[in-house]
């Protein structure tokens, strides 16, 4: 079974707002995220996010992958 990708585009937003919105979304889909049925994919363009997300979601037991997808743009993938 392939996991469903839940996408959030938070480009134009800054931390801590990006983190707050992503935490809220992760709580909404927690059961599916924890079971591996869903993966959370977040597009951002605020560089502190690339440090804040791995630290915060790592503490919550998630794997976090950060991929640069353009000049000043990143895709952050959060999964179990």
Biopython code that builds the backbone (N, CA, C, O; Angstrom):
import numpy as np
from Bio.PDB.StructureBuilder import StructureBuilder

atoms = [
    (1, "UNK", "N", (0.844, -1.181, 0.000)),
    (1, "UNK", "CA", (0.000, 0.000, 0.000)),
    (1, "UNK", "C", (0.888, 1.241, 0.000)),
    (1, "UNK", "O", (1.771, 1.382, 0.846)),
    (2, "UNK", "N", (0.650, 2.125, -0.940)),
    (2, "UNK", "CA", (1.423, 3.353, -1.021)),
    (2, "UNK", "C", (0.756, 4.432, -0.178)),
    (2, "UNK", "O", (-0.468, 4.567, -0.173)),
    (3, "UNK", "N", (1.577, 5.198, 0.534)),
    (3, "UNK", "CA", (1.061, 6.244, 1.404)),
    (3, "UNK", "C", (0.496, 7.402, 0.583)),
    (3, "UNK", "O", (1.027, 7.758, -0.469)),
    (4, "UNK", "N", (-0.584, 7.972, 1.086)),
    (4, "UNK", "CA", (-1.172, 9.169, 0.477)),
    (4, "UNK", "C", (-0.339, 10.377, 0.891)),
    (4, "UNK", "O", (0.021, 10.519, 2.060)),
    (5, "UNK", "N", (-0.039, 11.239, -0.064)),
    (5, "UNK", "CA", (0.740, 12.443, 0.225)),
    (5, "UNK", "C", (-0.220, 13.605, 0.464)),
    (5, "UNK", "O", (-1.030, 13.950, -0.396)),
    (6, "UNK", "N", (-0.112, 14.200, 1.647)),
    (6, "UNK", "CA", (-0.898, 15.381, 1.991)),
    (6, "UNK", "C", (0.026, 16.578, 1.814)),
    (6, "UNK", "O", (1.043, 16.693, 2.497)),
    (7, "UNK", "N", (-0.332, 17.467, 0.895)),
    (7, "UNK", "CA", (0.541, 18.596, 0.590)),
    (7, "UNK", "C", (0.034, 19.884, 1.223)),
    (7, "UNK", "O", (-1.167, 20.146, 1.294)),
    (8, "UNK", "N", (1.000, 20.678, 1.680)),
    (8, "UNK", "CA", (0.723, 22.023, 2.182)),
    (8, "UNK", "C", (1.702, 22.962, 1.492)),
    (8, "UNK", "O", (2.906, 22.705, 1.479)),
    (9, "UNK", "N", (1.198, 24.036, 0.926)),
    (9, "UNK", "CA", (2.081, 25.034, 0.326)),
    (9, "UNK", "C", (2.097, 26.245, 1.256)),
    (9, "UNK", "O", (1.138, 27.014, 1.317)),
    (10, "UNK", "N", (3.209, 26.397, 1.981)),
    (10, "UNK", "CA", (3.349, 27.500, 2.922)),
    (10, "UNK", "C", (4.363, 28.523, 2.437)),
    (10, "UNK", "O", (4.940, 29.271, 3.225)),
    (11, "UNK", "N", (4.569, 28.541, 1.126)),
    (11, "UNK", "CA", (5.467, 29.548, 0.576)),
    (11, "UNK", "C", (4.862, 30.930, 0.842)),
    (11, "UNK", "O", (3.654, 31.129, 0.715)),
    (12, "UNK", "N", (5.720, 31.870, 1.211)),
    (12, "UNK", "CA", (5.259, 33.203, 1.554)),
    (12, "UNK", "C", (4.992, 33.384, 3.034)),
    (12, "UNK", "O", (4.798, 34.508, 3.498)),
    (13, "UNK", "N", (4.980, 32.282, 3.785)),
    (13, "UNK", "CA", (4.778, 32.341, 5.240)),
    (13, "UNK", "C", (6.127, 32.224, 5.946)),
    (13, "UNK", "O", (7.074, 31.659, 5.399)),
    (14, "UNK", "N", (6.207, 32.755, 7.149)),
    (14, "UNK", "CA", (7.456, 32.722, 7.914)),
    (14, "UNK", "C", (7.266, 31.936, 9.210)),
    (14, "UNK", "O", (6.150, 31.790, 9.708)),
    (15, "UNK", "N", (8.384, 31.433, 9.745)),
    (15, "UNK", "CA", (8.363, 30.809, 11.065)),
    (15, "UNK", "C", (8.078, 31.899, 12.093)),
    (15, "UNK", "O", (8.542, 33.025, 11.916)),
    (16, "UNK", "N", (7.348, 31.617, 13.137)),
    (16, "UNK", "CA", (6.904, 30.286, 13.540)),
    (16, "UNK", "C", (5.580, 29.858, 12.916)),
    (16, "UNK", "O", (5.095, 28.760, 13.187)),
    (17, "UNK", "N", (4.987, 30.720, 12.077)),
    (17, "UNK", "CA", (3.688, 30.405, 11.494)),
    (17, "UNK", "C", (3.726, 29.113, 10.686)),
    (17, "UNK", "O", (2.791, 28.315, 10.756)),
    (18, "UNK", "N", (4.795, 28.895, 9.920)),
    (18, "UNK", "CA", (4.901, 27.664, 9.132)),
    (18, "UNK", "C", (4.897, 26.444, 10.043)),
    (18, "UNK", "O", (4.248, 25.440, 9.751)),
    (19, "UNK", "N", (5.623, 26.540, 11.143)),
    (19, "UNK", "CA", (5.703, 25.421, 12.092)),
    (19, "UNK", "C", (4.361, 25.183, 12.774)),
    (19, "UNK", "O", (3.926, 24.040, 12.915)),
    (20, "UNK", "N", (3.710, 26.257, 13.195)),
    (20, "UNK", "CA", (2.409, 26.146, 13.867)),
    (20, "UNK", "C", (1.381, 25.486, 12.953)),
    (20, "UNK", "O", (0.664, 24.583, 13.381)),
    (21, "UNK", "N", (1.303, 25.924, 11.711)),
    (21, "UNK", "CA", (0.344, 25.336, 10.765)),
    (21, "UNK", "C", (0.636, 23.874, 10.486)),
    (21, "UNK", "O", (-0.283, 23.065, 10.363)),
    (22, "UNK", "N", (1.915, 23.532, 10.386)),
    (22, "UNK", "CA", (2.295, 22.153, 10.094)),
    (22, "UNK", "C", (2.020, 21.250, 11.293)),
    (22, "UNK", "O", (1.563, 20.120, 11.122)),
    (23, "UNK", "N", (2.292, 21.732, 12.495)),
    (23, "UNK", "CA", (1.964, 20.947, 13.697)),
    (23, "UNK", "C", (0.459, 20.709, 13.765)),
    (23, "UNK", "O", (0.012, 19.600, 14.057)),
    (24, "UNK", "N", (-0.324, 21.759, 13.494)),
    (24, "UNK", "CA", (-1.787, 21.622, 13.517)),
    (24, "UNK", "C", (-2.238, 20.562, 12.515)),
    (24, "UNK", "O", (-3.056, 19.705, 12.849)),
    (25, "UNK", "N", (-1.717, 20.612, 11.300)),
    (25, "UNK", "CA", (-2.089, 19.638, 10.275)),
    (25, "UNK", "C", (-1.663, 18.233, 10.676)),
    (25, "UNK", "O", (-2.410, 17.275, 10.476)),
    (26, "UNK", "N", (-0.452, 18.105, 11.248)),
    (26, "UNK", "CA", (0.030, 16.774, 11.655)),
    (26, "UNK", "C", (-0.867, 16.180, 12.737)),
    (26, "UNK", "O", (-1.060, 14.965, 12.781)),
    (27, "UNK", "N", (-1.410, 17.014, 13.599)),
    (27, "UNK", "CA", (-2.334, 16.519, 14.636)),
    (27, "UNK", "C", (-3.656, 16.075, 14.018)),
    (27, "UNK", "O", (-4.259, 15.103, 14.473)),
    (28, "UNK", "N", (-4.114, 16.792, 12.971)),
    (28, "UNK", "CA", (-5.366, 16.429, 12.298)),
    (28, "UNK", "C", (-5.269, 15.057, 11.634)),
    (28, "UNK", "O", (-6.251, 14.317, 11.596)),
    (29, "UNK", "N", (-4.096, 14.717, 11.114)),
    (29, "UNK", "CA", (-3.930, 13.446, 10.391)),
    (29, "UNK", "C", (-3.046, 12.465, 11.170)),
    (29, "UNK", "O", (-2.499, 11.528, 10.588)),
    (30, "UNK", "N", (-2.906, 12.675, 12.478)),
    (30, "UNK", "CA", (-1.960, 11.922, 13.309)),
    (30, "UNK", "C", (-2.085, 10.403, 13.154)),
    (30, "UNK", "O", (-1.076, 9.723, 12.964)),
    (31, "UNK", "N", (-3.285, 9.870, 13.230)),
    (31, "UNK", "CA", (-3.460, 8.413, 13.145)),
    (31, "UNK", "C", (-2.921, 7.880, 11.820)),
    (31, "UNK", "O", (-2.217, 6.871, 11.794)),
    (32, "UNK", "N", (-3.251, 8.555, 10.725)),
    (32, "UNK", "CA", (-2.792, 8.115, 9.403)),
    (32, "UNK", "C", (-1.299, 8.365, 9.214)),
    (32, "UNK", "O", (-0.616, 7.576, 8.562)),
    (33, "UNK", "N", (-0.794, 9.446, 9.775)),
    (33, "UNK", "CA", (0.632, 9.756, 9.702)),
    (33, "UNK", "C", (1.434, 8.721, 10.495)),
    (33, "UNK", "O", (2.457, 8.219, 10.028)),
    (34, "UNK", "N", (0.953, 8.413, 11.698)),
    (34, "UNK", "CA", (1.642, 7.443, 12.553)),
    (34, "UNK", "C", (1.618, 6.029, 11.980)),
    (34, "UNK", "O", (2.559, 5.263, 12.183)),
    (35, "UNK", "N", (0.547, 5.679, 11.265)),
    (35, "UNK", "CA", (0.429, 4.335, 10.702)),
    (35, "UNK", "C", (1.156, 4.202, 9.364)),
    (35, "UNK", "O", (1.320, 3.099, 8.844)),
    (36, "UNK", "N", (1.590, 5.342, 8.813)),
    (36, "UNK", "CA", (2.251, 5.306, 7.515)),
    (36, "UNK", "C", (1.297, 5.394, 6.340)),
    (36, "UNK", "O", (1.723, 5.335, 5.186)),
    (37, "UNK", "N", (-0.008, 5.536, 6.626)),
    (37, "UNK", "CA", (-0.986, 5.665, 5.534)),
    (37, "UNK", "C", (-0.872, 7.020, 4.841)),
    (37, "UNK", "O", (-1.260, 7.167, 3.681)),
    (38, "UNK", "N", (-0.331, 8.020, 5.566)),
    (38, "UNK", "CA", (-0.170, 9.349, 4.976)),
    (38, "UNK", "C", (1.236, 9.877, 5.245)),
    (38, "UNK", "O", (1.879, 9.525, 6.235)),
    (39, "UNK", "N", (1.685, 10.722, 4.342)),
    (39, "UNK", "CA", (2.954, 11.440, 4.446)),
    (39, "UNK", "C", (2.615, 12.914, 4.297)),
    (39, "UNK", "O", (1.795, 13.279, 3.454)),
    (40, "UNK", "N", (3.230, 13.755, 5.096)),
    (40, "UNK", "CA", (2.991, 15.188, 5.020)),
    (40, "UNK", "C", (4.134, 15.838, 4.257)),
    (40, "UNK", "O", (5.302, 15.680, 4.613)),
    (41, "UNK", "N", (3.790, 16.563, 3.217)),
    (41, "UNK", "CA", (4.774, 17.220, 2.364)),
    (41, "UNK", "C", (4.484, 18.726, 2.390)),
    (41, "UNK", "O", (3.389, 19.164, 2.038)),
    (42, "UNK", "N", (5.490, 19.512, 2.814)),
    (42, "UNK", "CA", (5.291, 20.948, 3.007)),
    (42, "UNK", "C", (6.270, 21.725, 2.132)),
    (42, "UNK", "O", (7.478, 21.494, 2.190)),
    (43, "UNK", "N", (5.751, 22.640, 1.327)),
    (43, "UNK", "CA", (6.589, 23.514, 0.512)),
    (43, "UNK", "C", (6.785, 24.824, 1.261)),
    (43, "UNK", "O", (5.819, 25.447, 1.702)),
    (44, "UNK", "N", (8.051, 25.241, 1.403)),
    (44, "UNK", "CA", (8.377, 26.457, 2.147)),
    (44, "UNK", "C", (9.438, 27.266, 1.404)),
    (44, "UNK", "O", (10.169, 26.747, 0.561)),
    (45, "UNK", "N", (9.497, 28.547, 1.744)),
    (45, "UNK", "CA", (10.537, 29.403, 1.172)),
    (45, "UNK", "C", (11.179, 30.293, 2.239)),
    (45, "UNK", "O", (11.752, 31.338, 1.930)),
    (46, "UNK", "N", (11.073, 29.865, 3.493)),
    (46, "UNK", "CA", (11.683, 30.586, 4.615)),
    (46, "UNK", "C", (12.742, 29.662, 5.216)),
    (46, "UNK", "O", (12.410, 28.646, 5.827)),
    (47, "UNK", "N", (14.014, 30.015, 5.041)),
    (47, "UNK", "CA", (15.117, 29.098, 5.369)),
    (47, "UNK", "C", (15.150, 28.585, 6.813)),
    (47, "UNK", "O", (15.574, 27.445, 7.003)),
    (48, "UNK", "N", (14.736, 29.339, 7.855)),
    (48, "UNK", "CA", (14.756, 28.759, 9.206)),
    (48, "UNK", "C", (13.903, 27.503, 9.340)),
    (48, "UNK", "O", (14.130, 26.685, 10.232)),
    (49, "UNK", "N", (12.936, 27.353, 8.464)),
    (49, "UNK", "CA", (12.088, 26.158, 8.472)),
    (49, "UNK", "C", (12.920, 24.891, 8.310)),
    (49, "UNK", "O", (12.600, 23.855, 8.893)),
    (50, "UNK", "N", (13.981, 24.973, 7.521)),
    (50, "UNK", "CA", (14.795, 23.788, 7.247)),
    (50, "UNK", "C", (15.529, 23.304, 8.489)),
    (50, "UNK", "O", (15.960, 22.152, 8.534)),
    (51, "UNK", "N", (15.680, 24.149, 9.490)),
    (51, "UNK", "CA", (16.255, 23.734, 10.783)),
    (51, "UNK", "C", (15.163, 23.402, 11.791)),
    (51, "UNK", "O", (15.268, 22.421, 12.528)),
    (52, "UNK", "N", (14.121, 24.217, 11.822)),
    (52, "UNK", "CA", (13.071, 24.068, 12.828)),
    (52, "UNK", "C", (12.245, 22.796, 12.660)),
    (52, "UNK", "O", (11.936, 22.127, 13.646)),
    (53, "UNK", "N", (11.886, 22.458, 11.429)),
    (53, "UNK", "CA", (11.045, 21.285, 11.199)),
    (53, "UNK", "C", (11.732, 19.989, 11.623)),
    (53, "UNK", "O", (11.131, 19.208, 12.361)),
    (54, "UNK", "N", (12.972, 19.726, 11.185)),
    (54, "UNK", "CA", (13.621, 18.476, 11.612)),
    (54, "UNK", "C", (13.757, 18.381, 13.138)),
    (54, "UNK", "O", (13.568, 17.307, 13.710)),
    (55, "UNK", "N", (14.082, 19.490, 13.789)),
    (55, "UNK", "CA", (14.232, 19.468, 15.246)),
    (55, "UNK", "C", (12.898, 19.176, 15.931)),
    (55, "UNK", "O", (12.820, 18.307, 16.799)),
    (56, "UNK", "N", (11.863, 19.895, 15.545)),
    (56, "UNK", "CA", (10.555, 19.752, 16.198)),
    (56, "UNK", "C", (9.914, 18.401, 15.913)),
    (56, "UNK", "O", (9.452, 17.730, 16.836)),
    (57, "UNK", "N", (9.879, 17.997, 14.654)),
    (57, "UNK", "CA", (9.205, 16.744, 14.325)),
    (57, "UNK", "C", (10.058, 15.525, 14.683)),
    (57, "UNK", "O", (9.521, 14.442, 14.912)),
    (58, "UNK", "N", (11.363, 15.692, 14.732)),
    (58, "UNK", "CA", (12.230, 14.624, 15.222)),
    (58, "UNK", "C", (11.918, 14.292, 16.667)),
    (58, "UNK", "O", (11.905, 13.124, 17.055)),
    (59, "UNK", "N", (11.665, 15.327, 17.469)),
    (59, "UNK", "CA", (11.288, 15.120, 18.883)),
    (59, "UNK", "C", (9.964, 14.381, 18.989)),
    (59, "UNK", "O", (9.709, 13.700, 19.981)),
    (60, "UNK", "N", (9.133, 14.510, 17.987)),
    (60, "UNK", "CA", (7.820, 13.862, 17.986)),
    (60, "UNK", "C", (7.866, 12.454, 17.391)),
    (60, "UNK", "O", (6.837, 11.788, 17.275)),
    (61, "UNK", "N", (9.065, 12.007, 17.017)),
    (61, "UNK", "CA", (9.233, 10.643, 16.524)),
    (61, "UNK", "C", (9.081, 10.464, 15.030)),
    (61, "UNK", "O", (8.922, 9.339, 14.558)),
    (62, "UNK", "N", (9.128, 11.554, 14.271)),
    (62, "UNK", "CA", (8.973, 11.476, 12.827)),
    (62, "UNK", "C", (10.309, 11.593, 12.114)),
    (62, "UNK", "O", (11.263, 12.169, 12.635)),
    (63, "UNK", "N", (10.357, 11.039, 10.918)),
    (63, "UNK", "CA", (11.492, 11.235, 10.019)),
    (63, "UNK", "C", (11.204, 12.491, 9.203)),
    (63, "UNK", "O", (10.083, 12.703, 8.740)),
    (64, "UNK", "N", (12.222, 13.310, 9.038)),
    (64, "UNK", "CA", (12.050, 14.543, 8.275)),
    (64, "UNK", "C", (13.123, 14.616, 7.197)),
    (64, "UNK", "O", (14.315, 14.507, 7.483)),
    (65, "UNK", "N", (12.689, 14.800, 5.964)),
    (65, "UNK", "CA", (13.606, 14.968, 4.843)),
    (65, "UNK", "C", (13.416, 16.364, 4.279)),
    (65, "UNK", "O", (12.290, 16.787, 4.015)),
    (66, "UNK", "N", (14.521, 17.081, 4.095)),
    (66, "UNK", "CA", (14.468, 18.428, 3.529)),
    (66, "UNK", "C", (15.186, 18.397, 2.187)),
    (66, "UNK", "O", (16.350, 18.008, 2.097)),
    (67, "UNK", "N", (14.471, 18.815, 1.146)),
    (67, "UNK", "CA", (15.040, 18.818, -0.198)),
    (67, "UNK", "C", (14.932, 20.217, -0.793)),
    (67, "UNK", "O", (13.847, 20.795, -0.841)),
    (68, "UNK", "N", (16.050, 20.751, -1.242)),
    (68, "UNK", "CA", (16.034, 22.051, -1.921)),
    (68, "UNK", "C", (15.455, 21.840, -3.315)),
    (68, "UNK", "O", (15.941, 20.997, -4.069)),
    (69, "UNK", "N", (14.423, 22.598, -3.660)),
    (69, "UNK", "CA", (13.752, 22.402, -4.937)),
    (69, "UNK", "C", (13.869, 23.620, -5.847)),
    (69, "UNK", "O", (13.288, 23.653, -6.932)),
    (70, "UNK", "N", (14.616, 24.606, -5.403)),
    (70, "UNK", "CA", (14.807, 25.804, -6.211)),
    (70, "UNK", "C", (15.532, 26.845, -5.397)),
    (70, "UNK", "O", (15.907, 26.597, -4.251)),
    (71, "UNK", "N", (15.727, 27.986, -5.972)),
    (71, "UNK", "CA", (16.405, 29.070, -5.286)),
    (71, "UNK", "C", (15.522, 29.573, -4.140)),
    (71, "UNK", "O", (14.492, 30.208, -4.368)),
    (72, "UNK", "N", (15.940, 29.280, -2.913)),
    (72, "UNK", "CA", (15.173, 29.716, -1.747)),
    (72, "UNK", "C", (13.874, 28.973, -1.531)),
    (72, "UNK", "O", (12.961, 29.492, -0.888)),
    (73, "UNK", "N", (13.778, 27.746, -2.068)),
    (73, "UNK", "CA", (12.565, 26.926, -1.929)),
    (73, "UNK", "C", (12.954, 25.522, -1.488)),
    (73, "UNK", "O", (13.941, 24.956, -1.958)),
    (74, "UNK", "N", (12.144, 24.964, -0.559)),
    (74, "UNK", "CA", (12.413, 23.622, -0.046)),
    (74, "UNK", "C", (11.120, 22.825, 0.038)),
    (74, "UNK", "O", (10.029, 23.374, 0.195)),
    (75, "UNK", "N", (11.282, 21.504, -0.074)),
    (75, "UNK", "CA", (10.193, 20.566, 0.191)),
    (75, "UNK", "C", (10.593, 19.797, 1.439)),
    (75, "UNK", "O", (11.659, 19.185, 1.497)),
    (76, "UNK", "N", (9.717, 19.839, 2.437)),
    (76, "UNK", "CA", (9.955, 19.124, 3.692)),
    (76, "UNK", "C", (8.963, 17.972, 3.747)),
    (76, "UNK", "O", (7.754, 18.184, 3.652)),
    (77, "UNK", "N", (9.477, 16.744, 3.903)),
    (77, "UNK", "CA", (8.645, 15.555, 3.961)),
    (77, "UNK", "C", (8.703, 15.005, 5.382)),
    (77, "UNK", "O", (9.779, 14.764, 5.929)),
    (78, "UNK", "N", (7.513, 14.811, 5.970)),
    (78, "UNK", "CA", (7.396, 14.323, 7.350)),
    (78, "UNK", "C", (6.660, 12.992, 7.294)),
    (78, "UNK", "O", (5.571, 12.896, 6.727)),
    (79, "UNK", "N", (7.271, 11.953, 7.896)),
    (79, "UNK", "CA", (6.654, 10.627, 7.878)),
    (79, "UNK", "C", (7.166, 9.815, 9.050)),
    (79, "UNK", "O", (8.122, 10.210, 9.718)),
    (80, "UNK", "N", (6.531, 8.679, 9.300)),
    (80, "UNK", "CA", (6.980, 7.747, 10.352)),
    (80, "UNK", "C", (7.995, 6.821, 9.784)),
    (80, "UNK", "O", (8.507, 5.955, 10.493)),
]
sb = StructureBuilder()
sb.init_structure("model")
sb.init_model(0)
sb.init_chain("A")
sb.init_seg("    ")
for serial, (resi, resn, name, xyz) in enumerate(atoms, 1):
    if name == "N":
        sb.init_residue(resn, " ", resi, " ")
    sb.init_atom(name, np.array(xyz, "f"), 0.0, 1.0, " ", f" {name:<3s}", serial, name[0])
structure = sb.get_structure()
